[in-house]
Amino acid sequence: VRFTVLPPTPTSTTSSTSTTVGSSVEHFRTTPLSLPHSLYTLPPTNEIIPSKPHQRIVALGDVHGDYDQLLVALRLARVLKFDSNNSNSTPRWIGGETMVVQIGDVLDRGDGELRATRLLCELGRQAEVVGGGVTMLFGNHEALNMEGMFDYVWGTKDGNTEFEDFGASMDAAAGKRLGEVVGEEVGSKMGNRWRIQYANHEPARWSAYEPGGLLARPLLSRMKVAAVVGRTVFVHAGLTPQHLEYYKDNDDNSDGRTALTNMNRAAREYILTTHHKFTNNTGQYESVDQVVKEANKRLSANADALPFCLGGRGTAAKSGFTSKTGNDAESPVWTRLYSSPPNVPPNNPFAQLDIDTVLASLDVDRMVMGHTPQRHINAALQNKAWRIDTGSSKGMGFGPVEVLEITSDAHGKETVSILK
């Protein structure tokens, strides 16, 4: 089977024109595609937002593709309303200067992943105008999708229906770009050939979330591994002394906030970099075997480049990192040091010491995390570890929708509440 498709040479052109056409097609073939719209643009937020009087912070747990349950949470948090009773109407931010932190894992286990993402981005854009903000954190499921690992997609069809709609818009955009070079008719026929390079491995999803991909710059590069807002650090799974040690500057006097900045920078650099050399938007291949081999190399390149802050168990060791304490060194999006077992205090004997060390280094009072479903939002380790994932999505069993609220008075003293 031959996949080679060469652009037609105009019949009445000079050789220089043909060369120009050929170089333009080559540029299209090897240059990552980009989005034709800004629905997925997340406004940037600071990774460290100082405390201030009358500050209001709202933390949302894992979404897992459940758009309807996300709506319930946002309304419970009093930051969202619609122009009408129809949730398909225009969403409106009503949170004023409220800072919303979504704790990660918008992806997988549900069929509304992109819709939920668009909503959070839209609210973020509106919030920015009035002094509020929406911060989205990376979860382990975002990391899996960036690697090209789709083991937790909701079924074989429903979980990718909206991604196929997304892909269809890219077919049209790619066809238009190519059509400008080789003619509209030929371009429209070849517009979907960018999919071939993904070897039938969820091309729309993979192209959206891979490093250097469609959502890399507008969305993923603006997400955080961890963020400090007021007197609270937010992270998907947990921050340990080992994480801060790994990302500290060479200066032994560097503090935890420097490490947090370096951690977020590592994630941003990873997602903005194309780690492979196999972009092929025209589907020009010699054989099916070549398609499969290059797709596997693409997968491996993205996985091998994954930084410790987004990696799973063993990533730190692979990077040459050795913990001084020997404690759990899983990444901030995977560790369950502070959240397991659910509903009861952690059983790791180092958990209290580790969280005390991290909070002191970051100069904050508490850590908020998701990742491990709990029956209800709860606090452990002397009220320093707040576990807010209640498994509320359809894919996790429809646990209760609850929201964590942190407010401060005129003197900056904070109060933590659970909204139900």
C-alpha positions in Angstrom: 0.0 0.0 0.0 1.4 3.4 -1.0 0.4 6.5 0.8 2.5 9.0 -1.2 0.5 11.9 -2.5 2.4 14.6 -4.4 1.0 18.0 -5.2 0.1 18.6 -8.8 2.4 20.8 -10.8 0.6 23.7 -12.6 0.6 23.1 -16.4 1.4 26.6 -17.3 4.0 27.7 -14.8 7.7 28.3 -14.8 10.0 26.0 -13.0 10.5 28.6 -10.3 6.7 28.6 -9.7 6.8 24.8 -9.4 9.6 25.0 -6.9 7.7 27.6 -4.9 4.6 25.3 -4.8 6.8 22.4 -3.8 8.4 24.3 -0.9 5.1 25.6 0.2 3.6 22.1 0.3 6.7 20.9 2.2 6.3 23.7 4.7 2.6 22.7 5.2 3.6 19.0 5.5 6.2 19.5 8.3 4.7 22.5 10.2 2.3 21.7 13.1 -1.2 22.8 12.5 -2.8 25.6 14.5 -6.4 26.3 15.6 -8.5 28.6 13.4 -10.3 30.1 16.4 -9.8 31.1 20.1 -12.5 29.1 21.9 -9.8 27.3 23.8 -7.7 30.3 24.8 -7.2 30.4 28.6 -6.1 33.8 29.9 -2.7 33.5 31.8 -2.8 33.8 35.6 0.0 34.2 38.0 1.3 31.1 39.7 1.6 33.1 43.0 -1.2 35.4 43.9 -0.7 37.2 47.2 -3.2 37.4 49.9 -5.4 40.5 50.0 -8.3 41.7 52.1 -11.8 40.4 51.2 -10.2 37.8 48.8 -12.5 35.0 47.7 -11.1 31.7 46.3 -13.1 28.8 45.0 -11.6 25.3 44.3 -13.3 22.8 42.0 -12.5 19.1 42.0 -11.9 16.7 39.2 -14.3 17.1 36.3 -13.7 14.0 34.2 -15.6 15.1 31.2 -18.9 15.7 33.0 -20.1 19.1 31.7 -23.4 19.0 33.6 -21.8 18.3 37.0 -19.3 21.1 36.3 -22.3 23.5 35.8 -23.7 22.4 39.1 -20.3 23.2 40.8 -19.9 26.6 39.1 -23.4 27.6 40.1 -22.8 26.4 43.6 -19.7 28.5 43.7 -21.8 31.5 42.5 -19.6 32.4 39.6 -21.8 31.3 36.7 -25.2 32.1 35.2 -26.7 31.8 31.7 -28.6 34.4 29.7 -31.6 32.1 29.8 -32.6 28.8 31.6 -31.0 27.0 28.7 -27.5 25.9 29.4 -26.7 26.2 25.7 -27.1 29.9 25.9 -24.2 32.3 26.6 -22.5 31.7 30.0 -21.8 34.7 32.1 -19.2 35.2 34.8 -20.8 36.6 38.0 -17.9 36.0 40.4 -16.5 39.5 40.3 -12.9 39.3 41.6 -13.3 35.6 42.7 -10.3 33.4 41.9 -11.4 29.9 40.7 -8.9 27.1 40.7 -9.8 23.9 38.8 -7.7 21.2 40.4 -7.0 19.2 37.2 -8.4 16.1 35.4 -11.0 17.8 33.2 -10.2 15.0 30.7 -11.2 11.3 30.4 -14.0 9.2 31.9 -16.7 11.4 30.3 -18.0 12.7 27.0 -18.0 16.5 27.7 -14.2 17.1 28.0 -13.9 19.8 25.3 -17.2 21.4 26.2 -16.1 21.7 29.9 -12.8 23.1 28.7 -14.4 25.7 26.5 -16.6 26.8 29.4 -13.7 27.2 31.8 -11.8 29.2 29.2 -14.8 31.4 28.4 -15.3 32.2 32.1 -11.6 32.8 32.5 -11.7 35.4 29.7 -14.7 37.2 31.3 -13.3 37.0 34.8 -10.0 38.6 33.7 -11.9 41.8 32.6 -13.3 42.4 36.1 -10.3 41.4 38.2 -11.2 37.7 38.8 -9.5 34.7 37.3 -9.7 31.0 36.4 -6.6 28.9 36.9 -6.6 25.4 35.5 -4.1 22.8 36.8 -2.7 19.7 35.2 -4.0 16.4 36.4 -2.6 13.0 35.7 -5.2 12.5 33.0 -4.0 15.7 31.1 -0.5 14.2 31.4 -1.7 10.9 29.9 -3.4 12.6 27.0 -0.3 14.7 26.3 1.7 11.5 26.1 -0.8 10.0 23.7 -2.1 7.5 26.2 -5.9 7.2 25.9 -6.7 4.3 28.2 -9.4 6.2 30.1 -11.4 7.7 27.3 -15.1 7.3 27.9 -16.0 4.2 25.7 -14.9 3.8 22.2 -17.3 6.3 20.7 -18.9 8.7 23.1 -15.6 9.9 24.5 -14.4 11.0 21.1 -17.6 12.2 19.5 -16.8 15.9 20.3 -13.2 15.4 19.4 -14.3 14.2 16.0 -16.3 17.4 15.6 -13.1 19.2 16.6 -11.2 17.2 14.0 -13.7 18.0 11.3 -13.0 21.7 11.8 -9.3 21.0 11.5 -10.0 19.1 8.2 -11.5 22.2 6.8 -8.8 24.5 8.1 -6.0 22.2 6.8 -7.7 21.9 3.5 -8.0 25.7 3.2 -4.4 26.2 4.0 -3.2 23.5 1.5 -5.7 24.8 -1.1 -4.0 28.2 -1.1 -1.0 26.4 -2.5 -2.2 23.6 -4.7 -5.7 24.8 -5.6 -9.0 24.7 -3.7 -10.3 21.5 -5.2 -7.2 19.4 -4.4 -6.8 21.1 -1.0 -10.3 20.1 0.1 -9.7 16.5 -0.9 -6.4 16.4 1.1 -7.6 18.4 4.1 -8.1 15.3 6.2 -4.8 13.6 5.4 -3.1 15.1 8.5 -4.9 12.3 10.4 -2.8 9.5 8.8 0.3 10.4 10.8 -1.5 9.3 14.0 -2.0 5.7 12.7 -5.7 5.7 13.6 -4.8 6.3 17.2 -7.5 9.0 18.0 -6.0 11.6 15.7 -8.2 14.5 16.7 -7.5 13.9 20.4 -3.8 13.2 20.0 -3.3 16.3 17.7 -5.1 18.5 20.3 -3.1 17.5 23.4 0.3 16.5 22.3 3.3 18.8 23.0 3.4 21.4 20.2 -0.1 20.4 19.2 -3.3 22.4 18.6 -4.0 23.3 22.2 -0.4 23.6 23.4 -0.1 27.4 23.1 -3.6 28.7 23.8 -4.5 26.4 26.6 -1.9 23.9 28.0 1.0 26.3 28.2 -1.1 28.5 30.5 -2.1 25.7 32.9 -0.1 25.1 36.0 1.3 22.1 37.9 0.8 24.0 41.1 -0.3 27.5 42.2 -0.3 29.6 45.3 -3.4 31.8 45.9 -3.4 33.6 49.2 -2.4 31.3 52.0 -3.1 28.1 50.0 -1.2 26.0 47.5 -3.2 24.1 45.0 -2.0 21.0 43.2 -3.7 18.0 41.6 -2.3 15.2 43.7 0.2 16.7 46.2 3.5 18.4 46.6 6.3 16.8 48.6 9.7 18.0 49.9 11.2 15.8 47.2 9.3 17.7 44.4 10.6 21.0 45.8 14.1 19.7 46.2 14.1 18.4 42.6 13.1 21.8 41.2 15.0 24.1 43.5 17.8 26.3 42.1 21.4 25.3 42.6 21.5 27.8 45.3 20.7 25.9 48.5 19.0 29.0 49.9 16.3 29.0 47.2 12.8 28.6 48.7 9.8 26.5 47.8 8.2 29.2 45.7 11.3 29.3 43.4 10.9 25.5 43.0 7.2 26.0 42.2 8.1 28.5 39.5 10.7 26.2 38.0 8.2 23.3 38.1 5.6 25.2 36.1 8.3 26.4 33.7 9.3 22.8 33.0 5.7 21.9 32.2 5.3 24.9 29.9 8.5 24.2 28.0 7.5 20.6 27.6 4.1 21.4 26.1 5.4 24.1 23.8 8.1 21.9 22.3 7.6 19.4 19.5 9.7 16.4 20.7 9.6 14.4 17.5 10.5 14.9 13.8 7.5 13.1 12.3 5.0 15.8 11.4 3.4 14.8 8.1 0.2 16.8 7.4 0.0 15.6 3.7 0.0 11.9 4.6 2.9 11.1 2.3 4.1 7.7 3.3 5.6 4.7 1.5 3.8 2.0 3.4 1.5 1.3 6.4 4.5 0.0 8.2 6.1 3.4 8.0 3.0 5.1 9.4 2.9 2.8 12.4 6.7 3.0 13.1 6.7 6.8 13.0 3.6 7.1 15.1 5.2 4.8 17.7 8.4 6.9 17.7 6.2 10.0 18.1 4.6 8.4 21.1 7.9 7.4 22.6 9.4 10.9 22.1 6.6 12.6 23.9 6.7 10.1 26.8 10.5 10.2 27.1 10.5 14.0 27.3 7.8 14.2 30.0 9.2 16.1 32.9 9.2 14.8 36.5 6.4 17.2 37.5 4.0 15.6 35.0 5.4 12.0 35.1 4.4 8.9 36.8 6.2 6.6 39.2 9.8 6.1 38.2 10.2 9.4 36.3 12.4 10.9 39.0 14.7 7.9 39.1 14.9 8.0 35.3 16.0 11.6 35.5 18.8 10.7 37.9 17.0 12.1 41.0 17.6 10.4 44.4 15.4 11.5 47.3 17.4 12.4 50.4 14.7 11.0 52.6 13.6 8.0 50.6 10.0 9.0 50.9 7.4 8.8 48.1 8.8 10.7 45.1 5.9 10.2 42.7 5.1 13.3 40.7 2.7 16.1 41.8 0.0 14.8 39.5 0.2 11.2 40.7 1.2 10.9 44.3 -1.4 9.8 46.9 0.7 10.6 49.9 -1.8 12.9 51.5 -5.1 11.6 50.0 -5.0 7.9 50.6 -6.8 6.1 52.1 -9.8 8.2 51.2 -12.0 9.6 53.9 -9.5 8.9 56.7 -6.1 10.3 57.7 -3.2 9.2 55.4 -1.4 6.0 56.5 2.0 7.1 55.3 4.0 7.8 58.5 5.9 10.6 56.7 2.8 12.5 55.5 2.5 15.0 58.4 6.2 15.8 58.4 6.2 16.2 54.6 3.2 18.5 54.4 4.6 20.6 57.3 7.9 20.9 55.4 6.3 21.9 52.1 3.9 24.5 53.6 6.7 26.1 55.5 8.9 26.3 52.4 6.0 27.9 50.4 4.9 30.1 53.3 1.3 29.0 53.1 -1.2 27.4 55.6 -2.7 24.6 53.6 -2.6 22.4 50.5 -5.7 21.7 48.4 -5.7 18.6 46.1 -7.9 16.3 44.1 -7.0 13.0 42.4 -8.2 10.5 45.1 -12.1 10.4 45.3 -13.5 11.0 48.8 -17.1 10.6 50.0 -17.1 14.3 50.8 -14.6 17.1 50.9 -12.5 16.7 54.0 -9.3 17.9 55.7 -6.5 15.7 57.2 -3.1 16.2 58.7 -4.2 18.9 61.2 -6.4 20.6 58.6 -3.5 21.2 56.3 -4.4 18.7 53.6 -7.8 19.5 51.9 -9.0 16.6 49.7 -11.7 18.0 47.3 -12.3 15.3 44.7 -15.7 13.8 45.5 -15.9 11.7 42.4 -18.9 13.7 41.3 -18.7 12.9 37.6 -20.7 10.3 35.8 -17.6 8.3 35.1 -16.7 8.2 38.8 -20.1 7.2 40.1 -21.9 10.6 40.6 -20.5 11.5 44.0 -21.8 14.7 45.7 -21.0 18.0 44.0 -19.1 20.1 46.6 -16.9 23.2 46.3 -14.2 24.5 48.6 -14.4 28.2 49.4 -11.7 30.3 51.1 -12.5 33.9 52.0 -10.5 36.5 53.9 -11.7 39.4 56.0 -10.5 43.0 56.1 -7.3 41.9 57.8 -6.6 39.0 55.5 -7.6 36.3 57.9 -8.8 33.3 56.0 -11.9 31.1 56.6 -12.3 27.8 54.8 -15.8 26.6 54.0 -17.4 23.7 52.1 -20.3 24.6 49.8 -22.9 21.9 49.3 
